[in-house]
């Protein structure tokens, strides 16, 4: 029996697994399912009395899908903005409260990822080599 992500086992198989005697490991090998499936199915039956699978959750609608154009325009206008500033802008201008991870994932989806630049201050631990830093950048450790 082969399981595919997002699909439940048939009710017939569920009933046979739940009525089978023996340890979870023995039942799992007998029916070709995982041990965790047998344990979880038995727990659900004991807890709720239901032998049917839980309803599948629909895919979560992305919070900022309808704002992709506005976000891209804001980033184009203010390319040096931080994620925290972008979150504040979303709340102030659009009334949408989004987590750092949501904003980061949206920027990634739009192809607007954070890149390192030569204009950043050199690290105190590891100075940048003069070759890499380019002209006009002080490479001496602070």
C-alpha positions as a Markdown table, in Angstrom:
| # | Residue | x | y | z |
|---|---|---|---|---|
| 1 | Unk | 0.0 | 0.0 | 0.0 |
| 2 | Unk | 1.5 | 3.3 | -1.0 |
| 3 | Unk | 0.6 | 6.6 | 0.7 |
| 4 | Unk | 0.8 | 9.9 | -1.1 |
| 5 | Unk | 1.1 | 13.2 | 0.7 |
| 6 | Unk | -2.3 | 15.0 | 1.2 |
| 7 | Unk | -4.3 | 11.8 | 0.7 |
| 8 | Unk | -5.8 | 9.7 | 3.4 |
| 9 | Unk | -5.9 | 5.9 | 3.5 |
| 10 | Unk | -9.1 | 4.2 | 2.4 |
| 11 | Unk | -11.8 | 3.6 | 5.0 |
| 12 | Unk | -11.6 | -0.1 | 4.4 |
| 13 | Unk | -7.9 | -0.1 | 5.3 |
| 14 | Unk | -8.5 | 2.1 | 8.3 |
| 15 | Unk | -11.2 | -0.3 | 9.6 |
| 16 | Unk | -8.9 | -3.4 | 9.1 |
| 17 | Unk | -6.0 | -1.6 | 10.9 |
| 18 | Unk | -8.2 | -0.6 | 13.8 |
| 19 | Unk | -9.8 | -4.0 | 14.2 |
| 20 | Unk | -6.5 | -5.9 | 14.0 |
| 21 | Unk | -5.1 | -7.5 | 17.2 |
| 22 | Unk | -1.5 | -7.1 | 18.2 |
| 23 | Unk | 1.1 | -4.5 | 18.7 |
| 24 | Unk | 1.2 | -1.4 | 16.5 |
| 25 | Unk | 4.5 | -2.6 | 15.0 |
| 26 | Unk | 3.0 | -6.0 | 14.0 |
| 27 | Unk | -0.2 | -4.4 | 12.6 |
| 28 | Unk | 1.8 | -1.8 | 10.6 |
| 29 | Unk | 4.0 | -4.5 | 9.0 |
| 30 | Unk | 0.9 | -6.7 | 8.3 |
| 31 | Unk | -0.9 | -3.9 | 6.4 |
| 32 | Unk | 2.1 | -2.0 | 5.0 |
| 33 | Unk | 1.5 | 1.2 | 6.9 |
| 34 | Unk | 3.7 | 3.1 | 9.3 |
| 35 | Unk | 3.8 | 2.4 | 13.0 |
| 36 | Unk | 2.9 | 6.0 | 13.7 |
| 37 | Unk | -0.2 | 5.8 | 11.6 |
| 38 | Unk | -1.4 | 2.8 | 13.6 |
| 39 | Unk | -0.7 | 4.5 | 16.9 |
| 40 | Unk | -2.4 | 7.8 | 15.8 |
| 41 | Unk | -5.5 | 6.0 | 14.3 |
| 42 | Unk | -5.9 | 4.0 | 17.6 |
| 43 | Unk | -5.5 | 7.2 | 19.6 |
| 44 | Unk | -8.1 | 9.0 | 17.5 |
| 45 | Unk | -10.5 | 6.1 | 17.9 |
| 46 | Unk | -10.0 | 6.0 | 21.7 |
| 47 | Unk | -10.2 | 9.8 | 22.1 |
| 48 | Unk | -13.1 | 10.7 | 19.8 |
| 49 | Unk | -14.7 | 7.3 | 18.8 |
| 50 | Unk | -14.2 | 8.2 | 15.2 |
| 51 | Unk | -12.6 | 5.7 | 12.8 |
| 52 | Unk | -12.8 | 8.2 | 9.9 |
| 53 | Unk | -9.9 | 10.5 | 9.0 |
| 54 | Unk | -9.9 | 14.1 | 10.2 |
| 55 | Unk | -11.1 | 16.5 | 7.5 |
| 56 | Unk | -8.2 | 17.7 | 5.3 |
| 57 | Unk | -7.3 | 21.4 | 5.8 |
| 58 | Unk | -7.6 | 23.5 | 2.7 |
| 59 | Unk | -4.3 | 25.2 | 1.7 |
| 60 | Unk | -3.8 | 28.4 | 3.7 |
| 61 | Unk | -4.4 | 31.5 | 1.6 |
| 62 | Unk | -1.4 | 33.6 | 1.6 |
| 63 | Unk | -2.0 | 36.8 | 3.6 |
| 64 | Unk | -0.2 | 39.2 | 1.3 |
| 65 | Unk | -1.2 | 37.8 | -2.2 |
| 66 | Unk | -3.5 | 40.7 | -3.0 |
| 67 | Unk | -0.7 | 43.2 | -2.0 |
| 68 | Unk | 2.2 | 41.8 | -4.2 |
| 69 | Unk | 2.1 | 44.8 | -6.6 |
| 70 | Unk | 2.0 | 47.3 | -3.8 |
| 71 | Unk | 4.9 | 45.6 | -2.0 |
| 72 | Unk | 7.0 | 45.5 | -5.1 |
| 73 | Unk | 6.3 | 49.2 | -5.8 |
| 74 | Unk | 7.2 | 50.1 | -2.2 |
| 75 | Unk | 10.5 | 48.2 | -2.4 |
| 76 | Unk | 11.2 | 49.8 | -5.8 |
| 77 | Unk | 10.6 | 53.3 | -4.3 |
| 78 | Unk | 12.6 | 52.6 | -1.0 |
| 79 | Unk | 15.1 | 49.8 | -1.8 |
| 80 | Unk | 16.9 | 50.2 | 1.5 |
| 81 | Unk | 13.8 | 49.4 | 3.7 |
| 82 | Unk | 14.0 | 46.7 | 6.3 |
| 83 | Unk | 11.5 | 44.0 | 6.9 |
| 84 | Unk | 10.5 | 45.7 | 10.2 |
| 85 | Unk | 9.8 | 48.9 | 8.3 |
| 86 | Unk | 7.9 | 47.1 | 5.6 |
| 87 | Unk | 5.7 | 45.5 | 8.3 |
| 88 | Unk | 5.0 | 48.9 | 9.8 |
| 89 | Unk | 4.2 | 50.2 | 6.3 |
| 90 | Unk | 1.8 | 47.3 | 5.7 |
| 91 | Unk | 0.0 | 48.0 | 8.9 |
| 92 | Unk | -0.1 | 51.8 | 8.4 |
| 93 | Unk | -1.1 | 51.9 | 4.7 |
| 94 | Unk | -3.1 | 48.6 | 4.3 |
| 95 | Unk | -4.2 | 47.6 | 7.8 |
| 96 | Unk | -2.5 | 44.2 | 7.5 |
| 97 | Unk | -0.5 | 42.8 | 10.4 |
| 98 | Unk | 2.0 | 40.3 | 9.1 |
| 99 | Unk | 4.8 | 38.5 | 10.9 |
| 100 | Unk | 8.5 | 38.8 | 9.9 |
| 101 | Unk | 8.3 | 35.3 | 8.4 |
| 102 | Unk | 5.3 | 36.1 | 6.3 |
| 103 | Unk | 6.9 | 39.3 | 4.9 |
| 104 | Unk | 10.2 | 37.4 | 4.3 |
| 105 | Unk | 8.4 | 34.6 | 2.4 |
| 106 | Unk | 6.4 | 37.1 | 0.3 |
| 107 | Unk | 9.6 | 39.0 | -0.6 |
| 108 | Unk | 11.2 | 35.7 | -1.5 |
| 109 | Unk | 8.2 | 34.7 | -3.7 |
| 110 | Unk | 8.5 | 38.1 | -5.4 |
| 111 | Unk | 12.2 | 37.5 | -6.0 |
| 112 | Unk | 13.1 | 40.4 | -3.7 |
| 113 | Unk | 15.6 | 38.8 | -1.4 |
| 114 | Unk | 18.1 | 40.6 | 0.9 |
| 115 | Unk | 21.6 | 40.7 | -0.7 |
| 116 | Unk | 24.9 | 41.6 | 0.9 |
| 117 | Unk | 26.4 | 44.8 | -0.5 |
| 118 | Unk | 29.8 | 46.3 | -0.5 |
| 119 | Unk | 28.5 | 49.5 | 1.2 |
| 120 | Unk | 27.9 | 47.7 | 4.4 |
| 121 | Unk | 30.4 | 48.3 | 7.3 |
| 122 | Unk | 33.1 | 45.7 | 7.5 |
| 123 | Unk | 32.8 | 43.2 | 10.3 |
| 124 | Unk | 34.8 | 43.7 | 13.5 |
| 125 | Unk | 35.8 | 40.1 | 13.6 |
| 126 | Unk | 36.8 | 39.5 | 10.0 |
| 127 | Unk | 38.0 | 42.5 | 7.9 |
| 128 | Unk | 37.1 | 42.5 | 4.2 |
| 129 | Unk | 40.0 | 42.1 | 1.9 |
| 130 | Unk | 40.9 | 45.3 | 0.0 |
| 131 | Unk | 40.4 | 43.4 | -3.3 |
| 132 | Unk | 36.8 | 42.5 | -2.4 |
| 133 | Unk | 35.9 | 45.8 | -0.8 |
| 134 | Unk | 36.5 | 47.9 | -3.8 |
| 135 | Unk | 37.7 | 51.5 | -3.9 |
| 136 | Unk | 37.0 | 53.9 | -1.1 |
| 137 | Unk | 36.2 | 51.3 | 1.6 |
| 138 | Unk | 38.2 | 51.3 | 4.8 |
| 139 | Unk | 39.3 | 47.7 | 5.4 |
| 140 | Unk | 41.3 | 48.2 | 8.6 |
| 141 | Unk | 39.8 | 46.5 | 11.7 |
| 142 | Unk | 38.0 | 48.8 | 14.1 |
